[in-house]
């Protein structure tokens, strides 16, 4: 299937004009998030929602939000969401439908699983069916709800409000907007200690560090119907863990704080136990002709086997698992088979078991006597032998519903013991991601020339061949330069400030990094040659800014040594009966420059305009100033980066990295600066946030962004001239809170009207005589960073 927008032209023509423009602008991002089949569902879903006739906002919101939803829980949820919206269209307004679409990525991010997202849609059905007035306020507070509640907790919170305020319309709005005491009380009652989505990344890194390989972890709604957590389980090579855990209190509510086990340790214990099953179990066990009690005993031995093998590699796992096993009264006789199996599970895990029960002691001795635990057949043999003696004990008949659930909350339900197959990484990837994997092969030049079936294959080709080096023609031009497309980075999403509603629009702007083009170094060499007099004048100033080792500070009360001259003056004052100056010491201070600088260039279309009265453009002037500025920074030794930006709407902010902080200022950087050209618009707030993202990583006490621009913020999808000005000002304030100073050098002679409101009265300079820019820029830097 194709991934080019032109292939969907027939469907595209059915959409309104604004939706078509938005789809074209966000197509690159959508193509990265969806498979070809997913793109087909994506466009068909937008067309179906348009035919509902509920306004263009619903369609626009769908086009904008679905790529992020697909990245969160997978593209297979799109048809379910569209069908849900179509079925609910007769029960609510278009604005609420658009709100459901707009908050879907947030729900996907907090839930983290496609099945849980489907259950979330069922919760919305409950609200629409019973308390429709509460849906809008609930969606407006969804972030707060899903930050504190599991999916099951959200469902019970919704049901409580639906029953309590079924006929009270004002009460519905107050409850679901979290304005009533009842809503907050139930929220507190249903909240869980630690949510899986909050620690999933840490858990993945922990697993990779422990076991040296990745495991696929997915949340599951263990408390959907009640607050009892679901046991972990393994299915299709994926480890499913409850979406939330409370801290474990082995002695109940009266457990002292020092004996409580944090929820994070429960997650680690459960993940390690399931990982041990995947690592140390290679073949499934047959359950044919087995009694449920026999299966239960075999599973206890199999849990002990994989844990013992894991403990041999990681000894501290024993104490972590033991802390989550219940402690039994040894003098008390077991009342059920399940309680006896619990005691056996703990005894097998203990290094030195003291359980006095004869059957438990015999089972532990048989297990310790095994020399080879590499095969799960050992668990089978031990389980069969011990289960026969279990039937002879005076205990109630084994109940698979109640006795089979072991009390240790971290252990899985052991379905994998009977269903696990030999580990196949390719099959595991396919089962987990449910997407077709492209085959990528490295081939020689002759294979590429002789065996290519279709030179016009698209990005969705089933097999992709790669040459180890670029293929060059006789004139030295590569085939990538002639036929290839410029590479684009993964999208970076940033919020944008809406001054009318005084809120950040989350993930509103998309920044895409592009490789800057290169041109001949001769352009830069000519700039240096033409400005030799200026470079000579700057040489002395530059050298004066280089750190010069130790600096002596005089006239201090507390220092490293006595200032002889000051001490003599103090003694003279004493002899004359006057009060002496106590500041007679000197301090030696090491002079260092803790500074990192980002130069951010405005590369919009207006930079191609001619400078008034001259035959060169603003871009030529900006390039000259940047070259001289970079040369000065390179001489001083301060770490610096040079980036540039322009924009084509909020979904496509172009960002070019000419030089990074860890990159030397050499011929490659100069060739990139020579290739600068102006086009498109100026969405400055997003570019500043992205530049701040890189600058914040520099371990310096002082960090400065220099913005060189020839106009005010503007973009082709914004009509309100104040909108992007306020957003840029808000971005500068956010960077200031991170310790980053933003200083603007404006080439617009009329910029005083707006630039001071954006950057601050002391953080900008307007160059009326633009031909002085190459000289003033280094001087401004020296004054600002001295």
VOGU-3710 file (C-alpha; in Angstrom, 3 decimals, decimal comma):
1> xxxxxxxxxx> 0,000/0,000/0,000  1,164/3,545/-0,736  2,168/6,159/1,810  2,073/9,173/-0,495  -0,733/11,646/0,044  -1,409/11,916/-3,678  -2,596/8,311/-3,665  -5,524/9,361/-1,443  -6,573/12,338/-3,573  -10,101/11,006/-4,074
11> xxxxxxxxxx> -10,694/10,839/-0,319  -8,811/14,082/0,238  -11,196/15,982/-2,047  -14,090/15,120/0,287  -12,545/17,031/3,194  -13,054/20,773/3,769  -10,292/23,167/2,746  -8,861/23,757/6,223  -8,681/20,044/6,958  -6,939/19,409/3,631
21> xxxxxxxxxx> -4,265/22,012/4,385  -3,739/20,596/7,858  -3,444/17,046/6,501  -0,834/18,106/3,962  1,147/19,951/6,643  1,114/17,009/9,071  1,533/14,220/6,525  5,224/13,655/7,254  4,450/13,120/10,930  1,497/10,839/10,128
31> xxxxxxxxxx> 3,588/8,741/7,736  6,047/8,100/10,564  3,339/7,079/13,023  1,213/4,812/10,785  1,735/1,825/8,553  0,204/2,094/5,048  -2,942/0,363/6,292  -3,071/2,730/9,248  -2,804/5,752/6,927  -5,768/4,422/4,971
41> xxxxxxxxxx> -7,821/4,124/8,177  -6,590/7,557/9,246  -7,909/9,355/6,160  -11,105/7,301/5,960  -11,785/8,101/9,609  -11,392/11,831/8,933  -13,791/11,607/5,977  -16,337/9,655/8,043  -16,271/12,280/10,801  -16,627/15,054/8,218
51> xxxxxxxxxx> -19,806/13,388/6,885  -21,284/13,593/10,392  -21,748/17,305/9,811  -20,612/18,282/13,317  -18,216/21,026/12,266  -14,693/21,264/10,983  -13,139/21,357/14,493  -13,901/17,663/14,960  -12,151/16,712/11,700  -9,192/19,022/12,356
61> xxxxxxxxxx> -8,784/17,654/15,885  -8,861/14,091/14,569  -6,183/14,794/11,950  -4,009/16,504/14,515  -4,334/14,027/17,410  -4,342/10,596/15,806  -0,592/10,302/15,028  0,173/10,894/18,694  -2,533/8,401/19,690  -1,003/5,779/17,381
71> xxxxxxxxxx> 2,431/6,319/18,926  0,926/5,845/22,369  -1,132/2,654/22,017  -0,912/1,581/18,367  -2,873/2,341/15,229  -5,335/-0,534/15,707  -7,416/1,610/18,090  -8,319/4,105/15,343  -11,296/2,145/13,913  -12,616/1,587/17,459
81> xxxxxxxxxx> -12,392/5,295/18,235  -14,067/6,303/14,961  -16,883/3,786/15,492  -17,318/5,085/19,037  -17,577/8,679/17,805  -20,067/7,719/15,110  -22,225/5,832/17,605  -22,150/8,694/20,119  -22,868/11,444/17,588  -26,601/11,345/18,277
91> xxxxxxxxxx> -26,113/11,621/22,047  -23,845/14,638/22,386  -22,627/17,789/20,655  -19,836/18,195/18,139  -17,821/20,175/20,672  -17,826/17,234/23,107  -16,879/14,836/20,311  -13,968/17,116/19,439  -12,992/17,149/23,121  -12,981/13,332/23,170
101> xxxxxxxxxx> -10,671/13,335/20,148  -8,426/16,027/21,612  -7,955/14,180/24,924  -7,492/10,748/23,333  -3,658/11,099/23,121  -3,565/12,016/26,818  -5,608/8,923/27,711  -3,379/6,777/25,511  -0,254/8,144/27,178  -1,574/7,495/30,685
111> xxxxxxxxxx> -3,037/4,050/29,936  -0,271/2,776/27,670  -2,144/-0,206/26,202  -4,636/-0,678/23,368  -6,943/-2,934/25,410  -7,030/-0,428/28,254  -7,845/2,344/25,800  -10,786/0,278/24,529  -11,990/-0,102/28,130  -11,589/3,658/28,577
121> xxxxxxxxxx> -14,022/4,224/25,695  -16,513/1,999/27,542  -16,184/4,279/30,581  -17,063/7,237/28,343  -20,110/5,279/27,159  -21,241/4,968/30,775  -20,959/8,716/31,271  -22,843/9,500/28,056  -25,574/7,028/28,858  -26,142/7,985/32,515
131> xxxxxxxxxx> -24,792/11,502/33,146  -24,164/13,163/29,763  -23,781/16,615/31,344  -20,727/15,373/33,207  -18,717/14,270/30,175  -17,365/17,675/29,185  -16,109/18,673/32,675  -14,648/15,184/33,161  -12,664/15,426/29,922  -11,439/18,878/30,884
141> xxxxxxxxxx> -10,013/17,355/34,107  -8,865/14,080/32,534  -5,175/14,734/33,132  -5,713/15,124/36,857  -7,967/12,057/37,044  -5,680/9,679/35,144  -2,646/10,956/37,035  -4,186/9,695/40,287  -6,517/6,857/39,241  -6,193/3,576/37,444
151> xxxxxxxxxx> -8,749/2,732/34,797  -10,706/0,703/37,325  -10,564/3,553/39,813  -11,823/5,967/37,154  -14,714/3,629/36,357  -15,749/3,363/40,000  -15,398/7,143/40,457  -17,676/7,662/37,431  -20,245/5,119/38,647  -20,405/6,703/42,105
161> xxxxxxxxxx> -21,084/10,119/40,600  -23,626/8,707/38,130  -25,610/7,056/40,892  -25,404/9,967/43,323  -26,328/12,723/40,844  -28,500/10,921/38,330  -31,267/13,555/38,510  -29,221/16,508/39,783  -27,899/18,291/36,695  -25,981/20,978/38,596
171> xxxxxxxxxx> -24,541/18,293/40,856  -23,309/16,358/37,822  -21,335/19,332/36,570  -19,885/20,047/40,046  -18,921/16,396/40,633  -17,299/15,686/37,281  -15,443/19,002/37,280  -13,963/18,055/40,705  -15,672/21,014/42,391  -17,711/19,071/44,956
181> xxxxxxxxxx> -16,433/17,533/48,225  -17,909/14,170/47,200  -15,818/14,077/44,029  -12,595/14,767/45,928  -13,471/12,266/48,661  -14,152/9,442/46,207  -11,063/10,407/44,240  -8,957/10,085/47,390  -10,575/6,749/48,200  -9,924/5,257/44,765
191> xxxxxxxxxx> -6,429/6,571/44,105  -3,530/4,128/43,966  -0,016/4,547/45,224  2,134/4,124/42,097  0,901/3,951/38,501  2,664/1,734/35,963  2,880/4,501/33,344  4,855/6,673/35,763  7,618/4,094/36,258  7,489/2,146/32,978
201> xxxxxxxxxx> 10,589/3,774/31,505  12,590/3,239/34,701  11,422/-0,377/34,804  12,485/-0,987/31,194  15,955/0,454/31,852  16,239/-1,615/35,037  15,313/-4,826/33,198  17,801/-4,119/30,425  20,567/-3,493/32,940  19,776/-6,631/34,959
211> xxxxxxxxxx> 19,187/-9,178/32,235  21,123/-7,697/29,319  18,119/-7,724/27,004  14,760/-6,053/26,550  11,438/-7,397/27,762  8,094/-6,085/26,603  6,064/-4,729/29,529  2,407/-3,803/29,238  -0,094/-2,588/31,851  -3,355/-4,371/32,494
221> xxxxxxxxxx> -6,407/-3,139/34,378  -6,101/-5,391/37,381  -8,675/-3,492/39,442  -11,244/-2,758/36,754  -14,130/-4,260/38,737  -12,679/-3,955/42,242  -9,513/-2,844/44,006  -7,934/-6,317/43,962  -4,921/-6,288/41,670  -4,685/-8,783/38,843
231> xxxxxxxxxx> -1,849/-11,289/38,968  0,952/-10,635/36,472  0,964/-12,926/33,467  2,983/-13,681/30,344  1,274/-13,936/26,984  2,877/-13,951/23,535  6,257/-13,024/25,077  4,762/-9,896/26,651  4,836/-9,349/30,431  1,522/-7,916/31,629
241> xxxxxxxxxx> 1,619/-6,185/35,027  -1,131/-4,455/36,984  -1,514/-0,791/36,064  -1,048/0,283/39,706  0,221/-1,032/43,035  -0,091/0,261/46,574  2,832/-0,107/48,951  2,846/-3,632/50,434  2,122/-3,835/54,152  2,847/-7,396/55,343
251> xxxxxxxxxx> 1,256/-6,799/58,769  -1,786/-4,934/57,469  -2,687/-1,327/58,316  -0,585/-1,481/61,507  2,636/-2,238/59,626  5,471/0,079/60,736  6,742/2,364/57,945  10,176/0,723/57,925  8,599/-2,667/57,094  6,468/-1,417/54,181
261> xxxxxxxxxx> 7,650/-2,438/50,716  7,408/0,431/48,174  5,273/-0,167/45,115  8,312/0,284/42,870  9,936/-2,754/44,523  6,777/-4,768/43,829  7,023/-3,847/40,154  10,685/-4,853/40,067  9,984/-8,141/41,823  7,122/-8,995/39,456
271> xxxxxxxxxx> 9,109/-8,027/36,366  12,139/-10,053/37,508  10,019/-13,111/38,272  8,369/-13,032/34,843  11,729/-12,366/33,186  13,122/-15,456/34,932  10,342/-17,531/33,377  11,189/-16,190/29,909  14,930/-16,724/30,355  15,021/-20,133/32,059
281> xxxxxxxxxx> 11,975/-21,901/30,580  12,548/-23,222/27,081  9,870/-25,882/26,556  6,216/-26,032/27,638  4,948/-28,655/30,044  2,063/-30,886/29,051  -1,039/-30,656/31,228  -2,693/-33,789/29,842  -3,972/-36,290/32,423  -3,095/-33,950/35,307
291> xxxxxxxxxx> -5,277/-33,188/38,308  -5,597/-29,426/39,171  -3,820/-30,074/42,472  -0,919/-31,715/40,633  -0,668/-28,711/38,302  -0,635/-26,370/41,296  2,248/-28,234/42,980  4,217/-28,353/39,705  3,786/-24,594/39,319  5,135/-23,960/42,829
301> xxxxxxxxxx> 8,242/-25,992/42,033  8,615/-24,272/38,643  8,454/-20,839/40,304  11,087/-21,967/42,776  13,282/-23,380/39,987  13,420/-20,202/37,886  13,872/-18,042/40,977  16,744/-20,210/42,214  18,481/-19,896/38,835  17,962/-16,115/38,909
311> xxxxxxxxxx> 19,295/-15,875/42,484  22,487/-17,657/41,438  23,113/-14,729/39,073  21,635/-11,974/41,252  21,791/-12,994/44,959  19,942/-9,928/46,265  16,769/-11,003/44,492  16,134/-13,533/47,291  15,511/-10,859/49,933  13,469/-8,736/47,525
321> xxxxxxxxxx> 11,128/-11,659/46,798  10,972/-12,905/50,399  9,774/-9,482/51,574  6,610/-10,005/49,502  5,784/-13,496/50,829  3,384/-13,733/53,771  4,831/-14,954/57,080  2,994/-17,921/58,653  2,654/-19,135/62,191  4,689/-22,342/62,185
331> xxxxxxxxxx> 2,721/-23,790/65,108  -0,584/-23,444/63,262  -1,726/-26,338/61,118  -2,639/-25,385/57,523  -6,398/-25,193/56,938  -6,361/-25,667/53,148  -4,189/-26,904/50,312  -3,714/-23,303/49,198  -2,268/-22,287/52,567  0,078/-25,285/52,480
341> xxxxxxxxxx> 1,271/-24,341/48,993  1,913/-20,793/50,233  4,101/-22,170/53,005  5,934/-24,367/50,510  6,541/-21,413/48,164  8,168/-19,405/50,973  10,161/-22,373/52,269  11,600/-23,126/48,815  12,712/-19,503/48,478  14,370/-19,284/51,903
351> xxxxxxxxxx> 18,052/-20,160/52,046  17,486/-22,099/55,308  13,850/-23,048/55,781  12,565/-23,758/59,315  8,994/-24,705/58,408  8,109/-27,678/60,697  5,389/-29,198/58,500  6,557/-32,694/57,394  5,247/-32,404/53,830  6,891/-29,002/53,353
361> xxxxxxxxxx> 10,199/-30,241/54,779  10,145/-33,291/52,511  9,409/-31,123/49,460  12,216/-28,682/50,310  14,679/-31,540/50,828  13,740/-33,103/47,484  14,187/-29,770/45,718  17,586/-29,077/47,339  18,769/-32,530/46,332  18,438/-31,714/42,625
371> xxxxxxxxxx> 21,820/-31,200/40,975  20,506/-29,864/37,662  17,749/-27,238/37,561  18,194/-26,262/33,911  15,125/-28,195/32,711  11,553/-27,648/33,836  11,113/-31,423/33,712  12,579/-31,325/37,217  9,546/-29,359/38,391  7,258/-31,866/36,695
381> xxxxxxxxxx> 8,858/-34,863/38,407  8,921/-33,236/41,849  5,344/-32,038/41,505  3,995/-35,447/40,563  5,838/-37,203/43,419  4,824/-34,714/46,105  1,215/-34,349/44,916  0,550/-38,042/45,644  1,589/-37,509/49,271  -0,462/-34,284/49,380
391> xxxxxxxxxx> -3,643/-36,267/48,737  -2,955/-38,313/51,863  -3,060/-35,269/54,161  -6,255/-34,543/56,142  -7,086/-31,339/54,231  -10,228/-30,195/52,401  -10,409/-31,089/48,727  -8,366/-28,770/46,511  -10,400/-25,890/45,061  -8,767/-24,491/41,907
401> xxxxxxxxxx> -10,641/-21,174/42,234  -9,542/-20,288/45,766  -6,547/-22,445/46,618  -4,691/-21,938/43,356  -4,013/-18,221/43,916  -0,751/-17,900/45,849  -0,548/-15,004/48,281  2,758/-13,569/46,988  1,522/-10,603/44,950  4,529/-10,455/42,640
411> xxxxxxxxxx> 4,151/-13,974/41,195  2,407/-14,504/37,872  -0,523/-16,834/37,181  1,794/-19,389/35,484  -0,137/-19,688/32,258  3,236/-19,457/30,513  4,402/-22,655/32,238  1,923/-24,591/30,131  1,844/-22,464/26,992  5,359/-21,093/26,521
421> xxxxxxxxxx> 7,157/-21,944/23,300  10,804/-21,604/22,336  11,757/-17,939/22,328  11,754/-16,428/18,859  12,808/-12,767/18,833  11,265/-12,032/15,428  7,982/-13,603/16,493  8,094/-11,720/19,782  8,544/-8,409/17,960  5,729/-9,201/15,597
431> xxxxxxxxxx> 3,435/-10,265/18,423  4,256/-7,188/20,480  4,174/-4,423/17,908  1,803/-6,130/15,456  3,399/-4,413/12,505  5,098/-5,786/9,450  8,849/-5,488/9,774  10,827/-4,404/6,743  13,812/-6,541/5,821  16,974/-4,436/5,556
441> xxxxxxxxxx> 20,058/-5,952/3,903  23,560/-4,619/3,272  24,624/-5,595/-0,241  27,514/-4,968/-2,615  27,396/-2,576/-5,545  27,041/-5,365/-8,139  24,140/-6,947/-6,259  22,435/-3,576/-6,169  22,948/-3,029/-9,917  22,021/-6,524/-11,108
451> xxxxxxxxxx> 19,252/-7,641/-8,752  17,029/-4,616/-8,123  13,491/-5,556/-9,148  11,878/-2,144/-8,956  13,893/1,069/-8,900  10,726/3,044/-8,186  9,785/1,207/-4,951  8,431/3,432/-2,193  9,147/3,678/1,528  6,718/0,830/2,182
461> xxxxxxxxxx> 8,785/-1,729/0,229  8,991/-5,138/1,876  12,772/-5,332/1,400  15,256/-2,447/1,568  18,842/-2,814/0,339  21,638/-0,609/1,623  25,069/0,115/0,175  27,886/0,460/2,745  29,042/3,674/1,002  27,398/6,270/-1,232
471> xxxxxxxxxx> 27,190/5,548/-4,948  29,022/8,304/-6,857  28,786/9,163/-10,531  31,801/10,184/-12,609  31,367/13,860/-11,717  31,504/13,085/-7,998  27,776/13,617/-7,376  26,047/10,910/-5,338  22,770/9,267/-6,324  21,337/10,449/-2,999
481> xxxxxxxxxx> 21,946/14,064/-3,996  20,256/13,535/-7,384  17,363/11,230/-6,510  17,144/11,036/-2,734  15,053/13,128/-0,390  16,579/15,253/2,382  16,477/13,355/5,685  14,122/14,632/8,375  14,405/13,966/12,100  11,788/12,469/14,370
491> xxxxxxxxxx> 9,222/15,138/15,303  9,724/17,268/18,422  6,466/18,485/19,946  6,246/21,657/22,032  3,400/23,564/23,673  2,331/27,018/22,526  0,910/29,797/24,657  -2,545/31,109/23,788  -2,794/34,550/25,383  -6,581/34,699/24,898
501> xxxxxxxxxx> -7,312/31,690/27,104  -4,098/32,102/29,177  -3,170/28,432/28,779  -0,536/26,354/27,029  -1,821/24,327/24,082  -0,026/21,001/24,712  1,988/19,458/21,847  0,705/22,187/19,561  3,832/22,797/17,471  5,982/20,269/15,628
511> xxxxxxxxxx> 9,687/20,959/15,042  11,434/18,905/12,356  15,211/19,037/12,106  16,602/19,089/8,577  20,153/18,755/7,319  21,386/22,185/6,212  22,614/22,367/2,603  26,278/23,051/1,896  27,942/25,359/-0,631  31,458/26,376/-1,623
521> xxxxxxxxxx> 33,863/27,476/1,107  34,891/30,324/-1,155  31,869/32,325/0,034  33,109/32,244/3,645  36,704/32,880/2,655  35,622/36,019/0,779  33,769/37,237/3,881  36,914/36,819/5,983  39,056/38,562/3,347  36,656/41,508/3,031
531> xxxxxxxxxx> 36,584/42,065/6,791  40,285/41,804/7,625  40,435/45,336/9,112  37,517/44,539/11,421  39,071/41,223/12,436  42,300/43,009/13,324  40,447/45,534/15,528  38,661/42,724/17,309  41,790/40,705/17,981  42,841/42,700/21,032
541> xxxxxxxxxx> 39,322/42,643/22,501  39,044/38,919/21,948  42,331/38,158/23,644  41,321/40,274/26,629  38,311/38,020/27,205  40,296/34,779/27,357  40,667/33,573/30,972  44,072/34,643/32,338  44,484/32,314/35,316  44,444/33,856/38,831
551> xxxxxxxxxx> 42,998/37,304/39,542  43,989/39,299/42,644  41,139/41,052/44,465  42,251/43,750/46,914  40,504/45,666/49,672  38,663/42,787/51,423  38,349/41,990/55,140  38,766/38,212/54,771  41,348/37,013/52,269  44,335/34,827/51,540
561> xxxxxxxxxx> 47,175/37,286/52,365  47,824/40,801/53,708  47,788/43,782/51,349  50,935/45,624/52,528  49,860/49,031/51,233  46,455/48,791/52,910  48,053/47,601/56,160  50,462/50,592/56,172  47,555/53,007/55,659  45,669/51,360/58,531
571> xxxxxxxxxx> 48,679/51,755/60,866  49,008/55,427/59,935  45,319/55,952/60,778  45,828/54,265/64,141  48,841/56,480/64,973  46,776/59,554/64,045  43,926/58,440/66,292  41,533/57,756/63,430  39,345/54,725/62,728  41,394/52,400/60,436
581> xxxxxxxxxx> 39,936/50,674/57,403  39,667/46,941/58,306  39,841/45,840/54,644  43,582/45,088/54,576  43,513/41,608/52,963  43,826/40,293/49,416  42,055/37,302/47,882  43,235/35,275/44,887  40,398/34,199/42,614  40,667/31,883/39,643
591> xxxxxxxxxx> 39,230/33,570/36,597  37,021/31,157/34,628  34,264/31,652/32,058  31,340/29,346/32,823  29,447/30,238/29,662  27,657/28,479/26,787  26,180/30,378/23,833  23,546/29,499/21,258  23,301/31,647/18,117  19,810/31,296/16,626
601> xxxxxxxxxx> 19,324/32,646/13,108  16,027/33,762/11,581  15,984/32,256/8,071  12,539/33,437/6,957  11,679/34,688/3,464  12,110/38,327/4,473  15,847/37,774/4,904  16,122/37,632/1,104  15,168/41,319/0,830  17,799/43,813/-0,210
611> xxxxxxxxxx> 19,259/46,092/2,420  18,042/49,611/1,692  20,646/51,463/-0,354  22,826/48,404/-0,959  22,985/45,513/-3,410  23,294/42,725/-0,821  20,510/41,006/1,111  19,763/40,747/4,818  20,743/37,062/4,615  24,168/38,049/3,253
621> xxxxxxxxxx> 24,555/40,453/6,160  23,412/37,837/8,686  25,873/35,325/7,240  28,723/37,828/7,501  27,903/38,698/11,102  27,583/35,004/12,034  30,950/34,129/10,497  32,720/36,935/12,382  30,837/36,098/15,563  31,717/32,403/15,280
631> xxxxxxxxxx> 35,365/33,252/14,659  35,370/35,404/17,795  33,737/32,680/19,896  36,172/30,103/18,566  39,133/32,303/19,574  37,710/32,936/23,049  37,111/29,214/23,602  33,529/29,436/24,866  31,382/26,462/23,788  28,841/27,624/21,238
641> xxxxxxxxxx> 26,320/26,319/18,722  24,794/27,878/15,606  21,240/26,911/14,691  18,654/28,417/12,348  14,910/28,200/11,834  11,930/29,044/9,649  8,381/27,672/9,583  5,566/26,531/7,345  2,704/26,425/9,822  2,650/24,927/13,295
651> xxxxxxxxxx> 3,068/21,363/12,010  6,322/22,040/10,164  8,871/24,269/11,887  12,143/23,823/9,993  15,206/23,668/12,240  18,800/23,570/10,970  21,804/22,741/13,142  24,840/24,330/11,461  27,115/23,691/14,437  26,564/21,831/17,703
661> xxxxxxxxxx> 28,352/22,410/20,991  30,568/19,338/20,672  31,437/20,032/17,032  34,586/21,956/16,003  34,254/25,145/13,998  35,739/23,840/10,760  35,186/23,602/7,040  31,930/21,613/7,327  30,313/24,282/9,508  31,491/27,029/7,179
671> xxxxxxxxxx> 30,125/25,170/4,152  26,760/24,908/5,882  26,763/28,633/6,682  27,558/29,301/3,034  24,461/27,329/2,058  22,041/29,355/4,205  19,016/30,702/2,382  15,802/32,331/3,505  12,310/30,968/2,963  8,928/30,507/4,683
681> xxxxxxxxxx> 7,895/32,219/7,960  9,045/32,984/11,534  7,529/30,862/14,337  10,021/32,040/16,905  8,565/30,596/20,123  8,874/26,971/18,991  12,430/27,565/17,731  13,430/29,138/21,058  12,029/26,182/23,012  13,952/23,750/20,810
691> xxxxxxxxxx> 17,151/25,779/21,083  16,669/25,905/24,855  16,313/22,114/24,858  19,886/21,791/23,561  21,346/24,676/25,556  19,911/23,339/28,833  22,093/20,241/28,423  25,271/22,314/28,743  26,720/22,170/32,298  27,478/25,889/32,496
701> xxxxxxxxxx> 26,438/28,462/35,083  25,591/31,064/32,419  23,757/30,246/29,189  22,760/32,755/26,511  20,718/32,539/23,311  21,440/35,241/20,722  18,548/35,624/18,276  19,375/37,418/15,021  16,134/38,370/13,277  14,852/40,904/10,776
711> xxxxxxxxxx> 11,178/40,873/11,726  8,530/40,001/14,275  7,161/36,461/14,840  4,620/35,456/12,191  3,405/32,344/10,377  1,092/31,505/7,519  -1,549/29,811/9,712  -1,850/32,643/12,283  -4,052/35,664/11,619  -3,795/37,384/14,993
721> xxxxxxxxxx> -0,511/39,391/14,966  -0,386/39,347/18,790  -0,639/35,561/19,116  2,956/34,607/18,256  4,346/37,701/19,999  2,793/36,565/23,270  3,929/32,981/22,677  7,522/34,097/22,056  7,454/36,226/25,219  6,110/33,249/27,179
731> xxxxxxxxxx> 8,861/30,988/25,771  11,508/33,536/26,833  10,050/33,629/30,350  10,119/29,826/30,522  13,761/29,783/29,439  14,603/32,447/32,015  13,247/30,143/34,735  15,748/27,551/33,486  18,605/30,033/33,815  18,817/30,832/30,088
741> xxxxxxxxxx> 19,055/34,452/28,915  17,630/35,357/25,504  19,068/38,442/23,765  17,706/39,721/20,456  19,511/41,574/17,732  16,821/42,971/15,448  17,495/44,247/11,944  14,037/45,802/11,721  14,405/49,625/12,206  10,777/49,799/13,438
751> xxxxxxxxxx> 11,142/46,922/15,917  11,127/49,121/19,039  7,316/48,998/18,983  7,163/45,285/19,787  10,622/43,853/20,476  10,948/45,416/23,940  7,643/43,830/25,003  8,843/40,424/23,817  12,465/40,308/24,971  12,543/42,907/27,749
761> xxxxxxxxxx> 13,837/46,466/27,824  17,489/45,468/28,363  17,658/42,311/26,265  17,550/43,633/22,718  19,347/45,932/20,318  17,896/47,384/17,147  20,444/48,013/14,401  19,293/51,052/12,417  22,444/51,059/10,311  22,489/47,431/9,314
771> xxxxxxxxxx> 25,885/47,667/7,619  27,391/47,941/11,139  26,009/44,542/12,158  29,271/42,567/11,635  31,044/44,924/14,003  28,345/45,389/16,645  27,468/41,719/17,152  30,838/40,662/18,656  30,923/43,861/20,720  27,455/43,195/22,139
781> xxxxxx> 28,512/39,694/23,060  31,559/40,946/24,904  29,512/43,460/26,892  26,810/40,914/27,761  29,078/38,079/28,850  31,942/39,937/30,492
//
